[in-house]
Every structure is written in C-alpha cells, then in structure tokens.
C-alpha cells in the first residue's frame, strides 16, 4: 500500500470509530432517559401510596378515637 492509501484507510477508521461513538452515546442517552422516566413513575407511585396510607391512618384514628400525633417524631 502507498502512504496515501494508508492515510485514507486511517481516516476511514477514525470516521468509523467516531460514528460508533456517536451511536453508543445516543443509545446511552436513550437508555438514561428511560431509566429516569421509570424512576419518576416509581417515585410518584410511592408518594401516592404514602399519601393514601396517611389518609387511611387519619381515618382509622378518627374512627378509633385515637388522637392524631402532635407533630414531630414519636
């Protein structure tokens, strides 16, 4: 091979590596977005469950005659 051909092969390899890097970065960004979305959904479910439990606890206290906590930690 001539020097010019080797230079061209090298340039082609560099461009191929750059394209692969961009593709890998795009895939990583997409996966990170999916993980963040799922984390937000899961967090929202826990918040909703916590709020529902708080309402149930208040209702139970009201029905059982147990006074609600006066705030702060027990």
Biopython code that builds the backbone (N, CA, C, O; Angstrom):
import numpy as np
from Bio.PDB.StructureBuilder import StructureBuilder

atoms = [
    (1, "UNK", "N", (0.848, -1.187, 0.000)),
    (1, "UNK", "CA", (0.000, 0.000, 0.000)),
    (1, "UNK", "C", (0.891, 1.247, 0.000)),
    (1, "UNK", "O", (1.993, 1.270, 0.548)),
    (2, "UNK", "N", (0.364, 2.245, -0.625)),
    (2, "UNK", "CA", (1.095, 3.508, -0.635)),
    (2, "UNK", "C", (0.773, 4.278, 0.645)),
    (2, "UNK", "O", (-0.161, 3.947, 1.375)),
    (3, "UNK", "N", (1.551, 5.285, 0.885)),
    (3, "UNK", "CA", (1.330, 6.128, 2.059)),
    (3, "UNK", "C", (-0.042, 6.791, 1.978)),
    (3, "UNK", "O", (-0.745, 6.894, 2.984)),
    (4, "UNK", "N", (-0.419, 7.235, 0.797)),
    (4, "UNK", "CA", (-1.716, 7.883, 0.615)),
    (4, "UNK", "C", (-2.854, 6.906, 0.926)),
    (4, "UNK", "O", (-3.851, 7.286, 1.539)),
    (5, "UNK", "N", (-2.703, 5.665, 0.507)),
    (5, "UNK", "CA", (-3.730, 4.670, 0.786)),
    (5, "UNK", "C", (-3.829, 4.380, 2.282)),
    (5, "UNK", "O", (-4.923, 4.226, 2.826)),
    (6, "UNK", "N", (-2.675, 4.307, 2.935)),
    (6, "UNK", "CA", (-2.671, 4.091, 4.384)),
    (6, "UNK", "C", (-3.322, 5.258, 5.119)),
    (6, "UNK", "O", (-4.047, 5.062, 6.095)),
    (7, "UNK", "N", (-3.060, 6.463, 4.646)),
    (7, "UNK", "CA", (-3.674, 7.647, 5.248)),
    (7, "UNK", "C", (-5.188, 7.579, 5.077)),
    (7, "UNK", "O", (-5.932, 7.876, 6.012)),
    (8, "UNK", "N", (-5.643, 7.195, 3.900)),
    (8, "UNK", "CA", (-7.079, 7.103, 3.644)),
    (8, "UNK", "C", (-7.714, 6.017, 4.513)),
    (8, "UNK", "O", (-8.791, 6.221, 5.074)),
    (9, "UNK", "N", (-7.060, 4.879, 4.622)),
    (9, "UNK", "CA", (-7.570, 3.807, 5.482)),
    (9, "UNK", "C", (-7.652, 4.294, 6.918)),
    (9, "UNK", "O", (-8.638, 4.037, 7.608)),
    (10, "UNK", "N", (-6.638, 4.983, 7.363)),
    (10, "UNK", "CA", (-6.620, 5.513, 8.726)),
    (10, "UNK", "C", (-7.757, 6.510, 8.922)),
    (10, "UNK", "O", (-8.436, 6.460, 9.948)),
    (11, "UNK", "N", (-7.981, 7.400, 7.984)),
    (11, "UNK", "CA", (-9.064, 8.376, 8.077)),
    (11, "UNK", "C", (-10.424, 7.679, 8.103)),
    (11, "UNK", "O", (-11.322, 8.083, 8.841)),
    (12, "UNK", "N", (-10.566, 6.634, 7.297)),
    (12, "UNK", "CA", (-11.825, 5.879, 7.279)),
    (12, "UNK", "C", (-12.072, 5.211, 8.630)),
    (12, "UNK", "O", (-13.196, 5.198, 9.131)),
    (13, "UNK", "N", (-11.018, 4.661, 9.206)),
    (13, "UNK", "CA", (-11.157, 4.024, 10.518)),
    (13, "UNK", "C", (-11.517, 5.043, 11.597)),
    (13, "UNK", "O", (-12.354, 4.769, 12.457)),
    (14, "UNK", "N", (-10.900, 6.192, 11.554)),
    (14, "UNK", "CA", (-11.198, 7.249, 12.528)),
    (14, "UNK", "C", (-12.658, 7.673, 12.399)),
    (14, "UNK", "O", (-13.347, 7.837, 13.405)),
    (15, "UNK", "N", (-13.130, 7.850, 11.176)),
    (15, "UNK", "CA", (-14.524, 8.251, 10.965)),
    (15, "UNK", "C", (-15.479, 7.156, 11.442)),
    (15, "UNK", "O", (-16.506, 7.454, 12.050)),
    (16, "UNK", "N", (-15.150, 5.903, 11.172)),
    (16, "UNK", "CA", (-15.982, 4.791, 11.628)),
    (16, "UNK", "C", (-16.051, 4.760, 13.155)),
    (16, "UNK", "O", (-17.123, 4.552, 13.724)),
    (17, "UNK", "N", (-14.936, 4.963, 13.805)),
    (17, "UNK", "CA", (-14.898, 4.987, 15.278)),
    (17, "UNK", "C", (-15.745, 6.139, 15.807)),
    (17, "UNK", "O", (-16.474, 5.967, 16.783)),
    (18, "UNK", "N", (-15.662, 7.298, 15.184)),
    (18, "UNK", "CA", (-16.462, 8.447, 15.621)),
    (18, "UNK", "C", (-17.955, 8.173, 15.472)),
    (18, "UNK", "O", (-18.746, 8.525, 16.348)),
    (19, "UNK", "N", (-18.341, 7.539, 14.354)),
    (19, "UNK", "CA", (-19.752, 7.199, 14.148)),
    (19, "UNK", "C", (-20.223, 6.207, 15.202)),
    (19, "UNK", "O", (-21.335, 6.326, 15.716)),
    (20, "UNK", "N", (-19.381, 5.231, 15.524)),
    (20, "UNK", "CA", (-19.740, 4.246, 16.541)),
    (20, "UNK", "C", (-19.865, 4.901, 17.916)),
    (20, "UNK", "O", (-20.755, 4.556, 18.695)),
    (21, "UNK", "N", (-18.976, 5.840, 18.209)),
    (21, "UNK", "CA", (-19.052, 6.567, 19.482)),
    (21, "UNK", "C", (-20.350, 7.361, 19.569)),
    (21, "UNK", "O", (-21.023, 7.343, 20.600)),
    (22, "UNK", "N", (-20.704, 8.058, 18.491)),
    (22, "UNK", "CA", (-21.947, 8.838, 18.493)),
    (22, "UNK", "C", (-23.160, 7.928, 18.676)),
    (22, "UNK", "O", (-24.091, 8.250, 19.413)),
    (23, "UNK", "N", (-23.129, 6.802, 18.001)),
    (23, "UNK", "CA", (-24.233, 5.852, 18.117)),
    (23, "UNK", "C", (-24.332, 5.331, 19.553)),
    (23, "UNK", "O", (-25.424, 5.246, 20.113)),
    (24, "UNK", "N", (-23.195, 4.987, 20.137)),
    (24, "UNK", "CA", (-23.194, 4.486, 21.514)),
    (24, "UNK", "C", (-23.678, 5.569, 22.479)),
    (24, "UNK", "O", (-24.417, 5.276, 23.419)),
    (25, "UNK", "N", (-23.266, 6.810, 22.255)),
    (25, "UNK", "CA", (-23.717, 7.907, 23.108)),
    (25, "UNK", "C", (-25.217, 8.126, 22.972)),
    (25, "UNK", "O", (-25.905, 8.360, 23.965)),
    (26, "UNK", "N", (-25.724, 8.051, 21.748)),
    (26, "UNK", "CA", (-27.162, 8.208, 21.532)),
    (26, "UNK", "C", (-27.941, 7.100, 22.227)),
    (26, "UNK", "O", (-28.978, 7.354, 22.840)),
    (27, "UNK", "N", (-27.448, 5.885, 22.134)),
    (27, "UNK", "CA", (-28.108, 4.759, 22.804)),
    (27, "UNK", "C", (-28.076, 4.944, 24.322)),
    (27, "UNK", "O", (-29.061, 4.675, 25.008)),
    (28, "UNK", "N", (-26.948, 5.401, 24.831)),
    (28, "UNK", "CA", (-26.827, 5.634, 26.267)),
    (28, "UNK", "C", (-27.781, 6.721, 26.732)),
    (28, "UNK", "O", (-28.416, 6.584, 27.777)),
    (29, "UNK", "N", (-27.887, 7.790, 25.970)),
    (29, "UNK", "CA", (-28.824, 8.868, 26.325)),
    (29, "UNK", "C", (-30.264, 8.349, 26.347)),
    (29, "UNK", "O", (-31.037, 8.672, 27.249)),
    (30, "UNK", "N", (-30.611, 7.545, 25.345)),
    (30, "UNK", "CA", (-31.965, 6.994, 25.282)),
    (30, "UNK", "C", (-32.233, 6.106, 26.492)),
    (30, "UNK", "O", (-33.299, 6.191, 27.102)),
    (31, "UNK", "N", (-31.276, 5.260, 26.838)),
    (31, "UNK", "CA", (-31.447, 4.384, 28.000)),
    (31, "UNK", "C", (-31.526, 5.183, 29.289)),
    (31, "UNK", "O", (-32.322, 4.862, 30.172)),
    (32, "UNK", "N", (-30.706, 6.224, 29.405)),
    (32, "UNK", "CA", (-30.752, 7.067, 30.603)),
    (32, "UNK", "C", (-32.105, 7.752, 30.721)),
    (32, "UNK", "O", (-32.634, 7.900, 31.822)),
    (33, "UNK", "N", (-32.661, 8.166, 29.602)),
    (33, "UNK", "CA", (-33.985, 8.776, 29.613)),
    (33, "UNK", "C", (-35.045, 7.796, 30.074)),
    (33, "UNK", "O", (-35.949, 8.160, 30.826)),
    (34, "UNK", "N", (-34.936, 6.549, 29.624)),
    (34, "UNK", "CA", (-35.894, 5.521, 30.039)),
    (34, "UNK", "C", (-35.775, 5.243, 31.531)),
    (34, "UNK", "O", (-36.784, 5.100, 32.222)),
    (35, "UNK", "N", (-34.546, 5.167, 32.024)),
    (35, "UNK", "CA", (-34.336, 4.920, 33.451)),
    (35, "UNK", "C", (-34.897, 6.077, 34.278)),
    (35, "UNK", "O", (-35.553, 5.854, 35.295)),
    (36, "UNK", "N", (-34.640, 7.301, 33.845)),
    (36, "UNK", "CA", (-35.147, 8.466, 34.575)),
    (36, "UNK", "C", (-36.673, 8.485, 34.575)),
    (36, "UNK", "O", (-37.297, 8.792, 35.590)),
    (37, "UNK", "N", (-37.257, 8.159, 33.447)),
    (37, "UNK", "CA", (-38.712, 8.127, 33.359)),
    (37, "UNK", "C", (-39.300, 7.075, 34.289)),
    (37, "UNK", "O", (-40.280, 7.330, 34.990)),
    (38, "UNK", "N", (-38.699, 5.897, 34.290)),
    (38, "UNK", "CA", (-39.193, 4.828, 35.161)),
    (38, "UNK", "C", (-39.000, 5.200, 36.633)),
    (38, "UNK", "O", (-39.853, 4.899, 37.468)),
    (39, "UNK", "N", (-37.893, 5.847, 36.944)),
    (39, "UNK", "CA", (-37.651, 6.271, 38.325)),
    (39, "UNK", "C", (-38.691, 7.292, 38.774)),
    (39, "UNK", "O", (-39.162, 7.242, 39.911)),
    (40, "UNK", "N", (-39.051, 8.215, 37.887)),
    (40, "UNK", "CA", (-40.075, 9.207, 38.221)),
    (40, "UNK", "C", (-41.427, 8.540, 38.452)),
    (40, "UNK", "O", (-42.148, 8.889, 39.388)),
    (41, "UNK", "N", (-41.768, 7.576, 37.590)),
    (41, "UNK", "CA", (-43.037, 6.867, 37.755)),
    (41, "UNK", "C", (-43.069, 6.098, 39.070)),
    (41, "UNK", "O", (-44.070, 6.115, 39.787)),
    (42, "UNK", "N", (-41.965, 5.426, 39.376)),
    (42, "UNK", "CA", (-41.897, 4.653, 40.613)),
    (42, "UNK", "C", (-41.974, 5.574, 41.822)),
    (42, "UNK", "O", (-42.667, 5.273, 42.794)),
    (43, "UNK", "N", (-41.266, 6.693, 41.765)),
    (43, "UNK", "CA", (-41.302, 7.654, 42.863)),
    (43, "UNK", "C", (-42.708, 8.195, 43.063)),
    (43, "UNK", "O", (-43.172, 8.333, 44.194)),
    (44, "UNK", "N", (-43.380, 8.500, 41.968)),
    (44, "UNK", "CA", (-44.750, 9.022, 42.064)),
    (44, "UNK", "C", (-45.677, 7.991, 42.696)),
    (44, "UNK", "O", (-46.572, 8.347, 43.463)),
    (45, "UNK", "N", (-45.466, 6.719, 42.380)),
    (45, "UNK", "CA", (-46.296, 5.666, 42.976)),
    (45, "UNK", "C", (-46.068, 5.593, 44.484)),
    (45, "UNK", "O", (-47.018, 5.437, 45.251)),
    (46, "UNK", "N", (-44.802, 5.705, 44.909)),
    (46, "UNK", "CA", (-44.515, 5.668, 46.344)),
    (46, "UNK", "C", (-45.103, 6.875, 47.059)),
    (46, "UNK", "O", (-45.611, 6.752, 48.174)),
    (47, "UNK", "N", (-45.038, 8.034, 46.430)),
    (47, "UNK", "CA", (-45.619, 9.232, 47.036)),
    (47, "UNK", "C", (-47.125, 9.059, 47.169)),
    (47, "UNK", "O", (-47.702, 9.367, 48.211)),
    (48, "UNK", "N", (-47.762, 8.562, 46.105)),
    (48, "UNK", "CA", (-49.209, 8.353, 46.150)),
    (48, "UNK", "C", (-49.574, 7.316, 47.207)),
    (48, "UNK", "O", (-50.559, 7.486, 47.925)),
    (49, "UNK", "N", (-48.799, 6.255, 47.307)),
    (49, "UNK", "CA", (-49.069, 5.227, 48.316)),
    (49, "UNK", "C", (-48.896, 5.799, 49.721)),
    (49, "UNK", "O", (-49.689, 5.501, 50.613)),
    (50, "UNK", "N", (-47.879, 6.607, 49.918)),
    (50, "UNK", "CA", (-47.666, 7.239, 51.219)),
    (50, "UNK", "C", (-48.804, 8.163, 51.593)),
    (50, "UNK", "O", (-49.245, 8.187, 52.742)),
    (51, "UNK", "N", (-49.279, 8.926, 50.617)),
    (51, "UNK", "CA", (-50.404, 9.823, 50.877)),
    (51, "UNK", "C", (-51.670, 9.028, 51.205)),
    (51, "UNK", "O", (-52.435, 9.403, 52.094)),
    (52, "UNK", "N", (-51.881, 7.936, 50.484)),
    (52, "UNK", "CA", (-53.051, 7.097, 50.754)),
    (52, "UNK", "C", (-52.969, 6.490, 52.155)),
    (52, "UNK", "O", (-53.973, 6.429, 52.864)),
    (53, "UNK", "N", (-51.791, 6.045, 52.551)),
    (53, "UNK", "CA", (-51.622, 5.481, 53.891)),
    (53, "UNK", "C", (-51.856, 6.540, 54.969)),
    (53, "UNK", "O", (-52.424, 6.252, 56.023)),
    (54, "UNK", "N", (-51.420, 7.744, 54.697)),
    (54, "UNK", "CA", (-51.632, 8.829, 55.655)),
    (54, "UNK", "C", (-53.126, 9.098, 55.832)),
    (54, "UNK", "O", (-53.598, 9.286, 56.953)),
    (55, "UNK", "N", (-53.860, 9.116, 54.730)),
    (55, "UNK", "CA", (-55.315, 9.329, 54.792)),
    (55, "UNK", "C", (-55.980, 8.186, 55.566)),
    (55, "UNK", "O", (-56.839, 8.415, 56.417)),
    (56, "UNK", "N", (-55.568, 6.956, 55.255)),
    (56, "UNK", "CA", (-56.139, 5.809, 55.962)),
    (56, "UNK", "C", (-55.834, 5.862, 57.461)),
    (56, "UNK", "O", (-56.685, 5.531, 58.286)),
    (57, "UNK", "N", (-54.621, 6.280, 57.802)),
    (57, "UNK", "CA", (-54.256, 6.378, 59.213)),
    (57, "UNK", "C", (-55.124, 7.430, 59.920)),
    (57, "UNK", "O", (-55.575, 7.215, 61.045)),
    (58, "UNK", "N", (-55.353, 8.560, 59.253)),
    (58, "UNK", "CA", (-56.210, 9.593, 59.843)),
    (58, "UNK", "C", (-57.632, 9.088, 60.040)),
    (58, "UNK", "O", (-58.256, 9.323, 61.076)),
    (59, "UNK", "N", (-58.126, 8.396, 59.036)),
    (59, "UNK", "CA", (-59.483, 7.846, 59.136)),
    (59, "UNK", "C", (-59.570, 6.820, 60.264)),
    (59, "UNK", "O", (-60.539, 6.802, 61.023)),
    (60, "UNK", "N", (-58.568, 5.982, 60.366)),
    (60, "UNK", "CA", (-58.561, 4.967, 61.417)),
    (60, "UNK", "C", (-58.535, 5.616, 62.798)),
    (60, "UNK", "O", (-59.256, 5.209, 63.709)),
    (61, "UNK", "N", (-57.680, 6.645, 62.929)),
    (61, "UNK", "CA", (-57.605, 7.346, 64.211)),
    (61, "UNK", "C", (-58.938, 7.992, 64.554)),
    (61, "UNK", "O", (-59.384, 7.946, 65.701)),
    (62, "UNK", "N", (-59.573, 8.595, 63.551)),
    (62, "UNK", "CA", (-60.855, 9.258, 63.785)),
    (62, "UNK", "C", (-61.912, 8.243, 64.207)),
    (62, "UNK", "O", (-62.740, 8.533, 65.070)),
    (63, "UNK", "N", (-61.889, 7.080, 63.618)),
    (63, "UNK", "CA", (-62.884, 6.059, 63.952)),
    (63, "UNK", "C", (-62.583, 5.393, 65.284)),
    (63, "UNK", "O", (-63.501, 5.011, 66.009)),
    (64, "UNK", "N", (-61.314, 5.254, 65.607)),
    (64, "UNK", "CA", (-60.953, 4.550, 66.838)),
    (64, "UNK", "C", (-60.875, 5.488, 68.035)),
    (64, "UNK", "O", (-60.760, 5.033, 69.174)),
    (65, "UNK", "N", (-60.936, 6.772, 67.791)),
    (65, "UNK", "CA", (-60.862, 7.734, 68.882)),
    (65, "UNK", "C", (-59.432, 8.034, 69.321)),
    (65, "UNK", "O", (-59.216, 8.735, 70.310)),
    (66, "UNK", "N", (-58.459, 7.505, 68.588)),
    (66, "UNK", "CA", (-57.056, 7.784, 68.910)),
    (66, "UNK", "C", (-56.715, 9.173, 68.400)),
    (66, "UNK", "O", (-56.909, 9.459, 67.219)),
    (67, "UNK", "N", (-56.211, 10.038, 69.267)),
    (67, "UNK", "CA", (-55.887, 11.389, 68.799)),
    (67, "UNK", "C", (-54.717, 11.357, 67.819)),
    (67, "UNK", "O", (-53.822, 10.521, 67.947)),
    (68, "UNK", "N", (-54.719, 12.250, 66.857)),
    (68, "UNK", "CA", (-53.604, 12.298, 65.908)),
    (68, "UNK", "C", (-52.329, 12.723, 66.614)),
    (68, "UNK", "O", (-52.399, 13.365, 67.662)),
    (69, "UNK", "N", (-51.175, 12.387, 66.077)),
    (69, "UNK", "CA", (-49.919, 12.803, 66.698)),
    (69, "UNK", "C", (-49.819, 14.322, 66.715)),
    (69, "UNK", "O", (-50.387, 15.013, 65.870)),
    (70, "UNK", "N", (-49.086, 14.816, 67.696)),
    (70, "UNK", "CA", (-48.979, 16.274, 67.839)),
    (70, "UNK", "C", (-47.849, 16.849, 67.008)),
    (70, "UNK", "O", (-47.371, 17.950, 67.284)),
    (71, "UNK", "N", (-47.420, 16.119, 66.000)),
    (71, "UNK", "CA", (-46.347, 16.609, 65.146)),
    (71, "UNK", "C", (-45.006, 16.136, 65.639)),
    (71, "UNK", "O", (-44.851, 15.774, 66.805)),
    (72, "UNK", "N", (-44.047, 16.140, 64.755)),
    (72, "UNK", "CA", (-42.717, 15.697, 65.129)),
    (72, "UNK", "C", (-42.630, 14.188, 65.158)),
    (72, "UNK", "O", (-43.589, 13.495, 64.815)),
    (73, "UNK", "N", (-41.496, 13.685, 65.562)),
    (73, "UNK", "CA", (-41.266, 12.248, 65.619)),
    (73, "UNK", "C", (-41.783, 11.689, 66.933)),
    (73, "UNK", "O", (-41.815, 12.392, 67.943)),
    (74, "UNK", "N", (-42.195, 10.407, 66.919)),
    (74, "UNK", "CA", (-42.695, 9.797, 68.169)),
    (74, "UNK", "C", (-41.593, 9.607, 69.187)),
    (74, "UNK", "O", (-41.845, 9.110, 70.284)),
]
sb = StructureBuilder()
sb.init_structure("model")
sb.init_model(0)
sb.init_chain("A")
sb.init_seg("    ")
for serial, (resi, resn, name, xyz) in enumerate(atoms, 1):
    if name == "N":
        sb.init_residue(resn, " ", resi, " ")
    sb.init_atom(name, np.array(xyz, "f"), 0.0, 1.0, " ", f" {name:<3s}", serial, name[0])
structure = sb.get_structure()
